[in-house]
């Protein structure tokens, strides 16, 4: 057991990314810092960033880009964006990879942009680069996006990890042709933080 390395880490996860390298990083941190009290919550990127800037959080997982000069953000993982389509949709059969032209103008569901502007804009720019994004419905999170797709009227772009973890009847997942669309998951904290727990967490991330 590590001695003399206590303290407190107020940490926020982001709703669209759990499991994989995120959970592995925190599990390793807990194992190597058993005397640190980890106080965890879950939120969207925008409120997580606000919590960091206000000093309410010490570190938070976010969806970059996060253009805040007062924060440091390091990439934890990169994952592929998939298109969720209704099981009876023409794109649900045949080829497993889609061209961007095939999804242009299709009715789409998305979560509100204010939840994570950087990820929202990056998603649209990669999948609907010609301005053909046709938003017809908004839902609060990925699970509700997929439920909307299962109803048979809309498509949704969803990170691969979340989409596969939330498998729902009536939904088919399709990959895109190159260039593969991706989104990042990052760890952010205030620049110049004096919290030793944050510094140790950042060091673990840097060490891979």
C-alpha positions in Angstrom: 0.0 0.0 0.0 1.2 3.5 -0.8 1.7 5.6 2.4 1.4 9.3 2.8 -0.3 9.9 -0.5 -3.8 10.7 0.6 -6.0 13.5 -0.5 -9.2 14.0 -2.5 -9.9 13.8 -6.2 -13.2 15.3 -7.4 -13.7 13.6 -10.8 -16.3 13.7 -13.5 -16.9 11.1 -16.2 -18.5 12.1 -19.5 -21.8 10.3 -20.3 -20.8 9.1 -23.7 -17.6 7.3 -22.7 -17.3 4.6 -20.0 -15.3 1.4 -20.1 -12.1 0.8 -22.0 -9.2 3.0 -21.3 -11.2 5.4 -19.2 -12.1 2.8 -16.6 -8.7 1.2 -16.8 -7.0 4.5 -16.0 -9.1 5.2 -13.0 -8.8 1.5 -11.8 -5.0 1.8 -12.0 -5.1 5.2 -10.2 -7.2 3.7 -7.4 -4.9 0.7 -7.0 -1.8 2.9 -6.8 -3.4 5.6 -4.6 -5.6 3.7 -2.2 -5.6 6.5 0.3 -7.0 9.1 -2.1 -10.7 9.6 -1.8 -12.2 9.6 -5.3 -15.5 11.5 -5.4 -17.0 10.7 -8.8 -20.0 12.0 -10.8 -21.1 11.9 -14.4 -22.0 14.7 -16.7 -21.8 16.1 -20.3 -18.6 17.8 -21.5 -19.9 21.3 -21.2 -21.0 21.1 -17.5 -17.8 19.1 -16.7 -15.7 22.0 -18.2 -17.8 24.5 -16.2 -17.1 22.5 -13.0 -13.4 22.5 -13.6 -13.3 26.3 -14.3 -15.4 27.0 -11.2 -13.1 24.8 -9.0 -15.9 22.4 -8.2 -14.0 19.5 -10.0 -10.4 18.6 -9.9 -10.3 16.5 -13.1 -12.9 15.5 -15.7 -13.2 13.3 -18.8 -14.4 15.4 -21.7 -14.9 15.2 -25.5 -12.4 17.4 -27.2 -11.8 19.9 -28.6 -12.0 21.9 -25.4 -10.7 25.4 -26.3 -10.4 26.7 -22.7 -7.0 28.4 -22.0 -7.4 27.8 -18.3 -7.5 24.0 -18.8 -5.0 21.3 -19.8 -6.5 18.4 -21.8 -4.8 15.2 -22.8 -6.2 12.5 -25.1 -7.1 9.2 -23.3 -8.5 7.3 -26.3 -9.9 7.7 -29.8 -12.9 5.8 -31.0 -14.7 5.3 -34.3 -18.0 6.9 -35.0 -20.7 4.5 -36.3 -24.0 5.2 -37.9 -27.0 3.7 -36.2 -29.8 3.0 -38.7 -33.3 1.4 -38.3 -33.2 -2.4 -38.9 -35.7 -2.0 -41.8 -33.8 0.9 -43.4 -32.2 0.2 -46.9 -28.8 1.0 -45.4 -29.2 -1.8 -42.8 -28.6 -4.5 -45.4 -25.8 -5.2 -47.9 -22.4 -3.5 -47.6 -21.2 -2.9 -44.0 -19.4 0.4 -44.9 -21.2 3.5 -46.0 -20.2 6.4 -48.2 -21.0 9.9 -46.9 -23.1 10.5 -49.9 -25.5 7.7 -48.8 -26.4 9.5 -45.6 -26.6 13.0 -46.9 -29.9 14.6 -46.1 -31.3 11.6 -44.1 -33.4 12.6 -41.1 -31.1 12.5 -38.1 -31.4 12.6 -34.3 -28.7 14.2 -32.1 -28.2 15.3 -28.6 -28.2 19.1 -27.9 -25.1 20.9 -29.1 -24.7 22.8 -25.9 -23.9 19.5 -24.1 -20.6 19.3 -26.0 -20.1 21.8 -28.8 -16.7 20.5 -29.8 -17.8 16.9 -30.2 -21.1 17.9 -31.9 -19.3 20.0 -34.5 -16.6 17.4 -35.1 -19.2 14.7 -35.7 -21.2 16.7 -38.2 -18.0 17.9 -40.0 -16.8 14.3 -40.5 -20.1 12.6 -41.5 -22.0 15.4 -43.2 -19.1 17.6 -44.5 -21.2 19.1 -47.3 -23.7 20.7 -45.0 -26.3 18.0 -45.6 -27.0 17.3 -41.9 -30.8 17.1 -41.5 -31.6 17.4 -37.8 -35.2 16.5 -37.1 -35.1 15.4 -33.5 -33.1 15.9 -30.3 -32.7 13.4 -27.4 -30.7 13.8 -24.2 -28.2 10.9 -24.5 -26.9 8.1 -26.6 -29.4 5.6 -25.2 -32.3 7.8 -26.2 -30.7 8.4 -29.6 -30.7 4.6 -30.3 -34.2 4.2 -29.1 -35.3 6.9 -31.5 -33.4 5.0 -34.3 -35.2 1.8 -33.3 -38.5 3.5 -33.9 -37.6 3.5 -37.6 -37.6 7.2 -38.7 -34.1 8.6 -38.1 -30.4 7.7 -38.1 -27.8 8.7 -35.5 -24.0 9.0 -35.3 -22.8 7.3 -32.1 -19.3 6.5 -30.7 -18.6 2.8 -31.3 -18.0 1.9 -27.6 -21.3 3.4 -26.5 -23.2 2.1 -29.5 -22.1 -1.5 -28.9 -22.7 -1.3 -25.2 -26.2 -0.1 -25.7 -27.3 -2.8 -28.2 -31.0 -2.4 -28.9 -33.4 -4.5 -31.0 -34.3 -2.7 -34.2 -31.0 -0.9 -34.6 -28.1 -1.8 -37.0 -24.6 -0.3 -36.8 -22.7 0.6 -39.9 -19.1 1.8 -40.4 -18.0 4.4 -42.9 -15.6 4.2 -45.7 -12.2 6.0 -45.3 -11.5 8.5 -43.9 -12.8 6.8 -40.8 -14.7 9.3 -38.6 -13.5 9.4 -35.0 -14.0 11.2 -31.7 -11.6 11.6 -28.8 -12.0 11.2 -25.1 -9.8 13.4 -23.1 -8.9 14.1 -19.4 -8.9 17.7 -18.5 -7.8 19.6 -15.4 -7.0 23.2 -14.4 -3.6 24.6 -15.5 -1.3 25.0 -12.6 -3.3 22.7 -10.3 -1.6 22.1 -6.9 -3.7 19.0 -6.2 -1.1 16.1 -6.0 -3.8 13.5 -6.8 -4.4 15.3 -10.2 -0.7 15.3 -10.9 -0.4 11.6 -10.2 -3.4 10.9 -12.4 -1.9 12.9 -15.2 1.4 11.1 -14.8 -0.3 7.8 -15.1 -2.0 8.9 -18.3 1.3 10.1 -19.7 3.0 6.9 -18.8 0.4 4.9 -20.8 
